Every structure is written in structure tokens, then in C-alpha cells.
Amino acid sequence: MDWEVSAGEKEQRLLEWLGRFQSALVAYSGGVDSTYVLYAAHKIFGSKALGVSSFSETVPEIQKQYALENARVIGANYEIIHTLEMEKPAFLQNNADRCFHCKDELYSVLGSMARERRYDVVVDGTNADDLSDFRPGRKAADLHKVRSPLVEIGMTKQEIRIRSKIAGLTTWNIPASACLSSRIPHQSKITLEKLRTVEKGEDFLRSLGFVQIRVRHHDNIVRIELAPEEMLRIWQSDLLQKIVDHFKLLGFKFVTLDLEGYRTGSLNL
């Protein structure tokens, strides 16, 4: 109950924060956080709120489905664009600042849209917990004057999930999501083939009933991250050989399970 009261208070702070403006364009990925921000923006602005998703090659299909579904649930104005980070050599090079180049492309497009259509502010779904991880995309947000209301009011992922459940958003309990390029180690060049291989691997694991997953692409080696509590299912359900065979068909020579399990930003270590 204490969590719910705290989350409710912060939601009120979010609505008050948004209420200082007359309209908002939301960088909307379809994940837990940006869906909640779009819900709040629609609650305050109605037709003067616009959610915009980039459906580039780096976005998993399942995330696109969440975006479409919840835009309908919320009833918000919604548009899909296609950004061109896959044409930027600095992004494909995949150095430690990769996320900056992706977000720089996205926020540049969203900033132009906001100016042309006279939206007061562009907001994203970055939350207070995100500040503890290495996120070069934050520099792009600052550069393009994109605001992060969940950070500014101090709202955490757990609080967002609580309020999302109350709001009836289907994203309230979905696993944390990130673009497909985050599965490829820095300095290993990003290619469309690698992105598709990762997505096929994660779709396969999801079809077996696993929920919190990451397929990390280390060239000839795949490193599979699962939530620790899900790992035993590999042996209990006799899935080991099935998983090995599938990932070898995807082109990997060695199939590995990371015994530390799923954790965000494991390639940032």
C-alpha cells in the first residue's frame, strides 16, 4: 500500500509538471516508461498530445506491437516515423557512444516535427532508475532540449509499473526493453544481419515460454541471458538440445548460457 500511495503522489506531480505546457510530443517506443508518459500526456492535453514511434530496423517487432496496442488503449494521437540511424557510419561503428548517434537522429527528427507543428515540449520516457546506467543518449536529449519528466519528478520503474497497471496499460508487467543494437558488443560493427539474428533468437526463446531474455551477439558465440529463476526450465523441460540446435541454425558456432543471468547494460561493463 505504501508503494501505491507513493506512486500515486508522483503521478500527480507528473500531471502537474505536464500541466505547465499547452501541448506535448512524446518520444514513444512502446516500452513501459514512454507508454506511461504518453498516457499522462493524453490525460492532460487530449488531442494536443502526440506520440511518435520510430520503427527503424533496430526496433524489435514485439516492441512495435506494444506501441500500436497501447496507443489504441490510451486513445492518443499517434504517428510512426522511420529514422535513419542505420545509414550513419558513427552508429554502425558501434563505439561506446553508439546510443548518442541513434538518439541524435531520433531527437533531431522529433524536434523538427515539434517546431513545425508548434508543440510546446518534446518529452521522453527516461526514468529515475536509468540515471544509474551508462546512457550516452542522455547527451542527445540535452542537445535537442528533450525533457524527461519522470527523471525530473524522481519516478522509478517500480512506481511506473504500479500506476500503469491501475491505468489499464498492458505494458505494466512487460520485461524491460531496448533496441536490438544493444545486444551487440561495442566495437563490433552493427549489421542488419546481426540485428535480425538477435531478434530471431529472442523470438524463439520467447516461444518456449521464457520472459526476461537477452541474446548477446559475440560473432561466432551467442551469450544467452535469462532471468535466474527461469534458467532451471532449460533442464526441467528438456530444452537444452533444442536451444543449441536452433542457435546453431542461426549461424553461431558456440551457444552459451550466462550464469549471472539477465541484467541491464551487461555490455557496458
N, C-alpha and C positions, 0 to 999 in steps of 0.2 A: 504493500500500500504506500509506503514511503516513496518508493521509486515512482509510482504512478503520480503522486502529488507533485513531486519534484519535476517530473516530465511535463505535467500539465502547466505548472508555473512557467516553465521555459517555453512552452508553446505559446503562452500568452505574450511572453517577451518577444517571440519571433513575429507574432502578428502585429505587435506594436512597432517593431523595427520596420517591417514592411509598410506599415501604415504611414510612415513619413514620406512615402513616394506616391505618385499617382498611377504608376504602371511599372511592369517588370517583365524582362525577357529572362527566362530560366534556361541555363545550360543543363539539359535534361537527358541523362544517359539511360534512364530506366532502372537504375540501381536503387537501393534502399534510401539513400540520402537525398538525391536530386528529385526522386518521386515525392518525397515528403515536402520538399521545398516548393515544388510545383503545386501540390495540394494546398499549402498555406497561401501561396501567391494567388491562386484561383479564389480562395476563400475571401481574400482581401480585395482583389481587383476585378474578379469576374472576367469579362471579355477583354479587359486591359492587361491580362496576364497571357504570356505566350511561352509555351515550352518548345524548345528546339533540340532535336536529336541529330547527331551526325552518324549516319550509317555507313561509315567507311569500312575498308577491309579489315581493320584492326578490332572491330566490334563483334563479339560472338553473337550468333543468331539467337540464342536464348535470351540475351540481353535486349535485343531488338523486340522480341516478343513481349517481354515485360514492359518495355516502353510503350508499345502500342496498346497493350491491355489496360495499363493504368491511366494512360491519357484518356481512354474511354470511361474508366471508372470515375475519374475526377471530373470529367466533362470540360476540361480546359482546352483552349485553342492550342493547336499543336501542328508543328511542321517538321519535316525531315529534310536535312541537307546532306551533301556528300563532300566532306573535306578531303584535301589532297596531301596529307602528310606522307603518303607512300610515294610521292613524287619529290620529296625533299631529301637530298643526299645526307644532310645532317641528322635527319631522323633515322634513315636506313642504316647509317653507320653505327647507331646503337651505342653511343658513348653514355657516360653516366648522366648526361643532361638530355637524354632522349625525350623524356616526358615534357621538357620545356618546348621542344620543337613541335610536338604534337599539339599541346595546348596553345602555343603561339598561333598555329594555323587556325585552330578552332575559335579562339577568342577574338582573333582578328576578323573572322567572318561574322561572328555574333555581334561584335562592336559596330561593324558597318550596318548590320541589319537594324540594330537598336537606334543608331543615329538617323538612318533613312526613315524609320517608322516612328520615331520620336518616343521610344520607351525611355523612362526616367533612369533605369538602372538595369545592369546585367548581373545576375546572381548565379552562383553555382552551389553544389551540394557538399562541399568540403565541411567536415565536422570537427569538433574539438579534439577527438582522438587522433585525427590524421596528422596533427602537428608533431606527433612523436616519431613519425616515419620520415624518411628522406624523400621529399617531394619537390623536385625542381620545377614542376608545373606551377607551383605557387608563384614563382617569379613571373611567369607569363600572365597569371591573373593580376598581379600588381601592375605589370607593364600596360595591360589593356583596361585597367580600372574595373576589373570584375570583382564584385563583392561576395563575401562568404558569410551570410548571416548566421549560420549555425556555429561558426567559429566565434563570431562577434558576441553571440549570446552565451557561448560556452556549452552548447548542447552536444551530448555524447551519442555514440552509436546505439547504446542500450536504450537511452531515452527516446531516440528517434524511432526505434522498433516498437516501443510501447505505444507511442502516440499514433504510429502508422497502423497498428492493429486496431486501435479504437476507431480510427478513421475509415477502416474497411479496405485499406490498401493491401493488395496481395503480395506486396514486396516486404511486408513486415518481418517475415521469417526466412527470406531467401538468403543463401550464402553471400558473403562479400564478393563483389565482382571487380574486375579490372580488365583493361584492354588486353588483347591477345599478345601484343608485343612484350608485355611484362613477363611472359613465360620464357623469353629468350635472354640469356646472359649478356651483360654489357660486353661490347667489343665483338660480339658475334653478329654478323650482318643480318638485318631483318629482310626476309623474303616472303613473298606471297605463299610459296610452297610451305615454309615453316609455319606460318600462321594457320594455314589450312590443316596441316598435320596435327598441330596442337589442338585445334578445335575438334577434329575428328576423334582424337584420343579422349578428350574430356567428354564429348557426347557419348562415346562408348562406355566410359566408366559410369556416367550418369544413367545409362540404360540398364546397368547392372544394379542400380539402387544406391550407389554412393552419392553423397550430398555435397560435402565440403571437399573440393578437389582442386588440384593444380597439376598440370602436365608441364614440366620444365624441359625445354628442348636444348640438350647439350650435344648437338651434332649427332654422332652415332649413338649417344646414350640418352635415354629418356629417364628422368627422375620424377617419379610419381609421388605427390604429396596427398595424403588423405588425413582427415581428422583422426587422431589417435584411437578414439572409440570405434571407428569404422574399420580399422585395419584387420581385426580378427576375422571379419567376414570373408576375407580372401581365402582363409583356410577352412573356416566353418562351412562355407558354401562351395568349397572345392572350385574356386575361381582362378587359382594361380596359373595353370597352364593356359586357360582361356585368355587371360590378360596378356601373358607373354606372347602367345601366338598372334594376337591382334596387333600389338605394338611392333612386332617384327614385320608384319604385313605392311605397316605404315612406314617401314624403312629403317627402323632402329636396329642396331646390332646387339645392344645390351639394354635390358629392361631392369630398372632398379626401383626399389621402394625406399623412400626416405624415412628412416626410423624416427626422426624427430617430428614427423607429421606435418600437416599443413600449418603454415604461418605466413602472414602477410609480409611482403618485402624480403623474402629469403634471398633473392638475387641482389639485394642491396648491401648484403653483409660485406 
